[in-house]
């Protein structure tokens, strides 16, 4: 194996101040070898445990997360800038996830009789091995746990390659799993370079790969996994439509649109990024929306009362600012914000662009930060047309007072999920995933837990 790192270390910085928190060396070739061997040993021990034993560890993990929520949340806020209240909510969400799969996972994995050969056939759902999870920084606990918990409940091992700016958070999560009683090596967090990641994907000790990240990363990882003939699940970018029709509860729709777009400083894959409003209520919506956005407080996530924290990295802020400027040059109306704040750290003013149309960057590309784009639709059909005029298809939102019409319009939206009179959310009870360039495969619910198992047919021939 050759996995020499391209850079000596991953650096984590506090985005609220720009100050370095820590430097984390990348795993060497020898260390990666040891990690993969340790993962195999952990998988062997874990896969031998019963469904009930696995569920008990998940329940213990939920308890550990709740016990240690304060230091866990503090690390997330320090490494990627998340507002402290949101960090704490993320920890609780992970605990709920563990409880839900502990209660329901066994039912999804029990042997399933089939209607052949006088019911003398069944399907078993068996673990595959160690799954490599390549995870992002925006929800440093939830994104990892959303993938890992069903994978672990299925009897697999999990090797986490975290984003380079949240290595400390990943280490705390691995320690929590150890405290919960997971066998050593079953969940490993390792700071692996790009070269090391490629080497791991090609290695026979890795059975499958799951990635949450950019379209470019998805293309690269999918190609490598395909070359190695390994299963892969991809959850990639999103530019979710948030449709508001004339018969919607406008006040509620505005509140939901602000909450959706500016949660986590706008760094959410399934946020309503392209707000599409029917002409009859467009002006009123824009006015109310701008009022709400101007009231948002921006500052260090550790300070009480702040709704918007810093962006996770300065380069991401500069990329977002370039998208805003290009959109304004193309004709979008800058109504609120549109600049970096004059203070230390990577703070970008909550921004509203109106009159956004196809061909503008704010419409055609994913804006991953505190920027809302509002487009005008002639009617419901035009709104759906605009919603589908995107290379992405992760999720979508639809606001209307007509339930029957909502059901009809939802079927026309080219997205992995549609949330009516609410905003997109990930919940263990329902699957999450996309179509088009938002990726393929599903996480959560019974769909997610069966992505990384061997559906083995067992047939008793009675001849």
C-alpha positions as CSV (number, residue, x, y, z in Angstrom):
1,X,0.0,0.0,0.0
2,X,1.2,3.5,-0.8
3,X,-0.7,6.3,0.9
4,X,1.9,8.9,1.7
5,X,0.1,12.1,2.6
6,X,0.1,15.1,0.3
7,X,0.3,17.5,3.3
8,X,1.9,16.9,6.8
9,X,-1.3,17.6,8.8
10,X,-4.9,18.8,8.9
11,X,-5.4,22.1,10.6
12,X,-8.5,23.0,12.6
13,X,-9.2,26.7,13.2
14,X,-11.8,28.5,15.2
15,X,-13.8,30.3,12.5
16,X,-15.0,32.9,14.9
17,X,-11.5,34.2,15.5
18,X,-9.3,32.6,12.8
19,X,-7.0,31.2,15.5
20,X,-5.6,27.7,15.1
21,X,-7.0,25.1,17.5
22,X,-4.9,22.1,16.7
23,X,-2.8,20.3,14.1
24,X,-3.6,16.7,13.3
25,X,-0.9,14.6,11.4
26,X,-2.2,12.4,8.7
27,X,-2.0,8.7,9.1
28,X,1.2,7.2,7.6
29,X,1.2,4.2,5.4
30,X,2.1,2.0,8.4
31,X,-0.6,3.6,10.6
32,X,-3.2,3.1,7.9
33,X,-2.3,-0.6,7.6
34,X,-2.7,-0.9,11.4
35,X,-6.1,0.9,11.2
36,X,-7.4,-1.4,8.6
37,X,-6.3,-4.5,10.5
38,X,-7.9,-3.1,13.7
39,X,-11.1,-2.5,11.7
40,X,-11.2,-6.1,10.6
41,X,-10.8,-7.3,14.2
42,X,-13.5,-5.0,15.4
43,X,-15.8,-6.1,12.6
44,X,-15.3,-9.8,13.5
45,X,-16.2,-9.2,17.1
46,X,-19.1,-6.9,16.4
47,X,-20.7,-8.9,13.6
48,X,-20.8,-12.0,15.9
49,X,-23.1,-10.2,18.4
50,X,-26.8,-10.6,18.3
51,X,-29.3,-7.9,17.1
52,X,-30.3,-7.5,20.8
53,X,-26.7,-7.0,21.9
54,X,-26.1,-4.4,19.1
55,X,-29.3,-2.6,20.2
56,X,-28.1,-2.4,23.8
57,X,-24.9,-0.7,22.7
58,X,-26.9,1.8,20.7
59,X,-29.0,2.6,23.8
60,X,-25.8,3.0,25.8
61,X,-24.5,5.4,23.1
62,X,-27.6,7.5,23.4
63,X,-26.9,7.8,27.2
64,X,-23.3,8.7,26.7
65,X,-24.2,11.4,24.2
66,X,-26.7,13.0,26.6
67,X,-24.2,12.7,29.5
68,X,-21.4,14.4,27.5
69,X,-23.5,16.8,25.4
70,X,-21.8,19.9,26.8
71,X,-18.2,19.1,25.8
72,X,-19.3,17.5,22.6
73,X,-21.2,20.6,21.6
74,X,-18.4,22.9,22.6
75,X,-16.0,21.1,20.3
76,X,-18.4,21.4,17.3
77,X,-18.8,25.1,17.9
78,X,-15.1,25.6,18.3
79,X,-14.1,23.7,15.1
80,X,-16.8,24.8,12.7
81,X,-18.6,27.7,14.3
82,X,-22.0,26.3,14.9
83,X,-24.2,28.2,17.3
84,X,-24.0,26.5,20.7
85,X,-27.8,25.9,20.9
86,X,-27.6,24.2,17.5
87,X,-24.7,22.1,18.6
88,X,-26.6,20.9,21.7
89,X,-29.6,20.1,19.5
90,X,-27.4,18.1,17.1
91,X,-26.2,15.9,20.0
92,X,-29.7,15.2,21.2
93,X,-30.8,14.4,17.6
94,X,-28.0,11.8,17.5
95,X,-29.2,10.3,20.8
96,X,-32.7,10.0,19.4
97,X,-31.3,8.3,16.3
98,X,-29.5,5.7,18.5
99,X,-32.7,5.1,20.5
100,X,-34.8,4.7,17.3
101,X,-32.6,2.2,15.7
102,X,-32.2,0.3,19.0
103,X,-36.0,0.0,19.1
104,X,-36.6,-0.7,15.4
105,X,-33.4,-2.0,13.8
106,X,-33.8,-5.6,14.7
107,X,-37.2,-5.7,12.9
108,X,-35.6,-4.5,9.7
109,X,-32.8,-7.2,9.9
110,X,-34.7,-10.3,10.9
111,X,-34.8,-13.2,8.5
112,X,-37.7,-12.5,6.1
113,X,-39.8,-15.5,4.7
114,X,-40.6,-15.3,1.0
115,X,-43.6,-16.8,-0.8
116,X,-41.8,-19.5,-2.7
117,X,-41.4,-23.2,-2.3
118,X,-44.2,-23.5,0.2
119,X,-42.5,-20.8,2.4
120,X,-39.3,-22.8,2.6
121,X,-37.2,-19.9,1.5
122,X,-36.1,-16.8,3.3
123,X,-33.8,-13.8,3.0
124,X,-31.2,-13.0,5.6
125,X,-29.7,-9.5,6.0
126,X,-26.0,-10.1,6.8
127,X,-23.2,-7.6,7.4
128,X,-20.8,-6.8,4.6
129,X,-17.6,-5.8,6.5
130,X,-16.0,-2.4,7.3
131,X,-17.7,0.5,5.6
132,X,-15.5,3.6,4.9
133,X,-17.5,6.8,5.8
134,X,-16.2,10.0,4.2
135,X,-18.0,12.7,6.0
136,X,-18.4,16.5,5.9
137,X,-18.0,19.3,8.5
138,X,-21.3,21.0,8.5
139,X,-23.0,18.6,11.0
140,X,-19.9,17.0,12.5
141,X,-21.9,14.6,14.7
142,X,-25.2,14.1,12.9
143,X,-23.8,13.4,9.4
144,X,-21.5,10.8,10.8
145,X,-24.1,9.2,13.0
146,X,-26.8,9.2,10.3
147,X,-24.6,7.0,8.3
148,X,-22.9,5.0,11.0
149,X,-25.7,4.0,13.3
150,X,-27.7,1.9,10.8
151,X,-24.4,0.6,9.4
152,X,-23.3,-0.6,12.8
153,X,-26.8,-2.0,13.7
154,X,-26.4,-4.1,10.6
155,X,-23.3,-5.7,12.1
156,X,-20.7,-3.8,10.0
157,X,-17.7,-1.9,11.1
158,X,-17.3,1.8,10.4
159,X,-14.1,3.7,9.5
160,X,-14.6,7.4,9.7
161,X,-12.6,9.8,7.5
162,X,-13.7,13.2,8.8
163,X,-13.3,16.6,7.1
164,X,-9.9,18.0,7.9
165,X,-11.3,20.9,10.0
166,X,-13.2,18.7,12.4
167,X,-10.7,16.0,13.4
168,X,-11.1,16.8,17.1
169,X,-14.9,16.4,16.9
170,X,-14.4,13.0,15.2
171,X,-12.1,11.9,18.0
172,X,-14.6,12.8,20.7
173,X,-17.3,10.7,18.8
174,X,-15.0,7.7,18.6
175,X,-14.3,8.0,22.4
176,X,-18.1,8.1,23.0
177,X,-18.6,4.8,21.1
178,X,-15.9,3.2,23.2
179,X,-17.6,4.4,26.4
180,X,-20.8,2.9,25.1
181,X,-19.2,-0.5,24.9
182,X,-18.6,-0.9,21.2
183,X,-15.8,-3.4,20.6
184,X,-12.4,-1.9,19.9
185,X,-11.9,-1.2,16.2
186,X,-15.6,-1.3,15.3
187,X,-15.8,2.5,15.0
188,X,-12.5,4.2,14.1
189,X,-12.0,7.9,13.4
190,X,-8.8,8.4,11.4
191,X,-7.2,11.5,9.9
192,X,-6.6,10.0,6.5
193,X,-5.2,12.0,3.6
194,X,-6.7,11.9,0.1
195,X,-4.0,9.4,-1.0
196,X,-4.7,7.3,2.0
197,X,-8.5,7.4,1.3
198,X,-7.9,6.1,-2.2
199,X,-5.6,3.4,-0.8
200,X,-8.3,2.4,1.7
201,X,-11.0,2.2,-1.0
202,X,-8.9,-0.1,-3.1
203,X,-8.0,-2.3,-0.1
204,X,-9.9,-5.6,0.4
205,X,-10.4,-4.8,4.1
206,X,-12.9,-2.1,3.1
207,X,-16.2,-3.6,2.0
208,X,-18.1,-0.5,0.9
209,X,-18.1,3.3,0.9
210,X,-20.5,6.0,1.9
211,X,-19.9,9.7,1.2
212,X,-21.6,13.0,2.1
213,X,-19.9,15.8,0.2
214,X,-19.7,17.8,-3.0
215,X,-20.5,16.6,-6.6
216,X,-16.8,16.7,-7.4
217,X,-16.0,14.5,-4.5
218,X,-18.9,12.2,-5.4
219,X,-17.6,11.7,-8.9
220,X,-14.1,10.9,-7.6
221,X,-15.2,8.5,-4.9
222,X,-17.8,6.7,-7.0
223,X,-15.2,6.1,-9.7
224,X,-12.7,4.7,-7.2
225,X,-15.4,2.5,-5.6
226,X,-16.5,1.3,-9.0
227,X,-13.0,0.4,-10.0
228,X,-12.8,-1.7,-6.8
229,X,-16.3,-3.1,-7.4
230,X,-17.6,-1.8,-4.1
231,X,-21.0,-0.6,-3.1
232,X,-21.2,3.2,-2.6
233,X,-23.9,5.5,-1.3
234,X,-23.6,9.2,-2.2
235,X,-25.4,12.2,-0.6
236,X,-24.1,15.2,-2.5
237,X,-25.1,18.8,-3.1
238,X,-28.5,20.3,-3.0
239,X,-30.2,23.5,-4.2
240,X,-33.6,22.8,-2.8
241,X,-36.6,24.7,-4.1
242,X,-38.9,26.2,-1.5
243,X,-42.2,26.9,-3.3
244,X,-44.7,29.3,-1.9
245,X,-48.1,29.4,-3.7
246,X,-50.7,32.2,-3.4
247,X,-53.0,30.2,-1.1
248,X,-50.2,29.4,1.4
249,X,-50.2,30.7,5.0
250,X,-47.8,33.5,4.2
251,X,-46.6,34.3,7.7
252,X,-45.9,30.7,8.5
253,X,-44.2,30.2,5.1
254,X,-41.9,33.2,5.7
255,X,-40.9,32.0,9.2
256,X,-40.2,28.5,7.8
257,X,-38.2,29.9,4.9
258,X,-36.0,31.9,7.2
259,X,-35.5,29.0,9.6
260,X,-34.7,26.6,6.8
261,X,-32.3,28.9,4.9
262,X,-30.3,30.3,7.9
263,X,-30.1,27.3,10.1
264,X,-26.4,26.4,10.7
265,X,-25.4,29.7,9.1
266,X,-26.9,28.4,5.8
267,X,-24.6,25.5,5.6
268,X,-27.2,22.8,5.2
269,X,-27.5,20.4,2.2
270,X,-31.3,20.2,2.5
271,X,-32.0,23.9,3.2
272,X,-34.5,25.7,1.0
273,X,-32.0,27.6,-1.1
274,X,-34.1,28.7,-4.1
275,X,-37.3,30.3,-2.7
276,X,-39.9,30.4,-5.5
277,X,-42.9,32.5,-4.8
278,X,-46.1,32.8,-6.9
279,X,-46.6,36.2,-8.4
280,X,-49.7,37.2,-6.5
281,X,-47.9,37.1,-3.1
282,X,-44.3,37.7,-4.2
283,X,-44.0,41.4,-3.1
284,X,-45.5,40.7,0.3
285,X,-43.4,37.6,0.8
286,X,-40.2,39.5,0.0
287,X,-41.0,42.3,2.3
288,X,-41.8,40.0,5.3
289,X,-38.8,37.8,4.5
290,X,-36.4,40.8,4.5
291,X,-37.8,42.1,7.8
292,X,-37.1,38.7,9.4
293,X,-33.6,38.4,8.0
294,X,-32.6,41.9,9.1
295,X,-33.5,40.9,12.7
296,X,-31.1,37.9,12.8
297,X,-28.2,38.4,15.2
298,X,-24.7,37.5,14.0
299,X,-21.8,36.6,16.2
300,X,-19.7,34.0,18.0
301,X,-21.7,30.9,18.5
302,X,-20.6,30.7,22.1
303,X,-22.3,34.0,22.9
304,X,-26.0,33.7,24.0
305,X,-28.6,35.2,21.7
306,X,-26.7,34.9,18.4
307,X,-28.7,33.2,15.6
308,X,-26.0,33.2,12.9
309,X,-22.4,32.1,13.6
310,X,-19.3,32.3,11.4
311,X,-18.9,30.3,8.2
312,X,-16.8,27.2,8.7
313,X,-13.8,28.4,6.6
314,X,-12.6,31.6,5.1
315,X,-12.3,30.0,1.6
316,X,-15.9,29.0,1.7
317,X,-16.9,32.6,2.6
318,X,-14.9,33.9,-0.4
319,X,-16.6,31.4,-2.7
320,X,-20.0,32.4,-1.5
321,X,-19.3,36.1,-1.9
322,X,-18.2,35.5,-5.4
323,X,-21.5,33.8,-6.2
324,X,-23.4,36.7,-4.7
325,X,-21.4,39.3,-6.7
326,X,-21.8,37.4,-9.9
327,X,-25.5,37.1,-9.4
328,X,-25.9,40.8,-8.8
329,X,-23.9,41.5,-11.9
330,X,-26.3,39.3,-13.8
331,X,-29.3,41.3,-12.6
332,X,-30.3,39.9,-9.2
333,X,-31.4,42.5,-6.7
334,X,-29.3,42.7,-3.5
335,X,-31.9,43.6,-0.8
336,X,-30.0,42.6,2.5
337,X,-26.4,41.9,3.3
338,X,-24.0,40.8,0.6
339,X,-20.7,41.2,2.3
340,X,-18.2,39.9,4.8
341,X,-18.6,41.6,8.2
342,X,-15.8,43.9,9.3
343,X,-14.7,41.9,12.3
344,X,-12.3,39.0,13.1
345,X,-13.5,35.6,11.9
346,X,-15.3,34.3,8.8
347,X,-18.6,36.1,9.3
348,X,-20.9,36.8,6.3
349,X,-23.9,39.1,6.6
350,X,-27.3,37.3,6.2
351,X,-28.1,38.1,2.6
352,X,-31.2,38.2,0.5
353,X,-31.2,38.3,-3.3
354,X,-34.5,38.8,-5.2
355,X,-35.4,38.6,-8.8
356,X,-33.1,35.6,-9.2
357,X,-33.5,33.7,-12.5
358,X,-32.0,30.7,-14.2
359,X,-28.6,31.6,-15.6
360,X,-27.6,33.4,-12.4
361,X,-25.1,31.6,-10.1
362,X,-27.5,32.0,-7.1
363,X,-30.0,29.9,-9.1
364,X,-27.8,27.5,-11.0
365,X,-25.2,26.6,-8.3
366,X,-25.4,25.6,-4.7
367,X,-24.9,28.5,-2.3
368,X,-23.6,27.0,0.9
369,X,-23.9,29.8,3.4
370,X,-26.3,32.5,4.7
371,X,-27.7,33.6,1.3
372,X,-31.3,33.3,0.3
373,X,-32.4,33.6,-3.4
374,X,-36.0,34.5,-4.2
375,X,-37.5,33.9,-7.6
376,X,-40.9,34.9,-9.0
377,X,-43.2,32.3,-10.5
378,X,-46.2,33.1,-12.7
379,X,-48.3,30.3,-11.3
380,X,-48.0,26.8,-9.8
381,X,-46.9,25.2,-13.0
382,X,-44.2,27.7,-13.5
383,X,-43.0,27.2,-9.9
384,X,-42.6,23.5,-10.5
385,X,-40.8,24.2,-13.8
386,X,-38.4,26.5,-12.0
387,X,-37.9,24.0,-9.2
388,X,-37.0,21.3,-11.6
389,X,-34.6,23.5,-13.6
390,X,-31.6,22.4,-11.5
391,X,-28.9,19.7,-11.7
392,X,-29.7,18.9,-8.1
393,X,-32.6,16.9,-6.7
394,X,-32.1,16.4,-3.0
395,X,-35.2,17.8,-1.3
396,X,-38.0,20.3,-1.8
397,X,-40.6,22.3,0.0
398,X,-44.1,23.1,-1.0
399,X,-46.4,25.6,0.7
400,X,-50.1,25.6,-0.2
401,X,-53.5,25.5,1.5
402,X,-54.8,22.9,-1.0
403,X,-53.9,19.4,0.2
404,X,-55.0,17.6,-2.9
405,X,-53.1,19.9,-5.2
406,X,-50.0,19.5,-3.0
407,X,-50.1,15.7,-3.5
408,X,-50.3,16.2,-7.3
409,X,-47.5,18.8,-7.4
410,X,-45.2,16.8,-5.1
411,X,-45.2,13.9,-7.7
412,X,-43.9,16.4,-10.3
413,X,-41.0,17.6,-8.3
414,X,-37.7,15.9,-9.2
415,X,-36.4,15.5,-5.7
416,X,-35.7,12.7,-3.2
417,X,-38.1,14.3,-0.7
418,X,-41.0,16.8,-0.6
419,X,-42.0,18.5,2.6
420,X,-45.5,20.2,2.5
421,X,-46.1,23.2,4.6
422,X,-42.9,22.7,6.5
423,X,-39.2,22.6,5.6
424,X,-36.9,19.7,4.8
425,X,-35.6,17.7,7.8
426,X,-33.7,14.5,8.3
427,X,-35.5,12.1,10.6
428,X,-34.7,8.4,11.3
429,X,-38.3,7.4,10.4
430,X,-38.0,8.4,6.8
431,X,-35.3,7.9,4.1
432,X,-33.1,10.8,2.9
433,X,-31.2,10.9,-0.4
434,X,-31.4,12.5,-3.8
435,X,-31.7,12.1,-7.5
436,X,-29.8,13.7,-10.4
437,X,-26.5,15.2,-9.2
438,X,-27.5,15.0,-5.6
439,X,-26.4,11.4,-5.5
440,X,-27.9,8.0,-5.1
441,X,-28.8,5.5,-2.4
442,X,-30.6,6.3,0.9
443,X,-29.9,6.8,4.5
444,X,-32.2,6.3,7.5
445,X,-35.4,4.3,8.0
446,X,-35.4,0.7,6.8
447,X,-34.1,1.8,3.4
448,X,-30.9,3.0,4.9
449,X,-30.2,0.0,7.1
450,X,-30.5,-2.3,4.1
451,X,-28.0,-0.3,1.9
452,X,-25.0,-2.0,3.5
453,X,-26.1,-5.6,4.1
454,X,-26.0,-8.8,2.0
455,X,-29.6,-9.8,1.2
456,X,-28.8,-13.5,1.2
457,X,-31.4,-15.9,-0.2
458,X,-31.7,-19.3,1.5
459,X,-33.9,-21.8,-0.4
460,X,-34.7,-25.3,0.9
461,X,-35.5,-27.5,-2.1
462,X,-38.2,-30.1,-1.1
463,X,-37.7,-32.5,-4.0
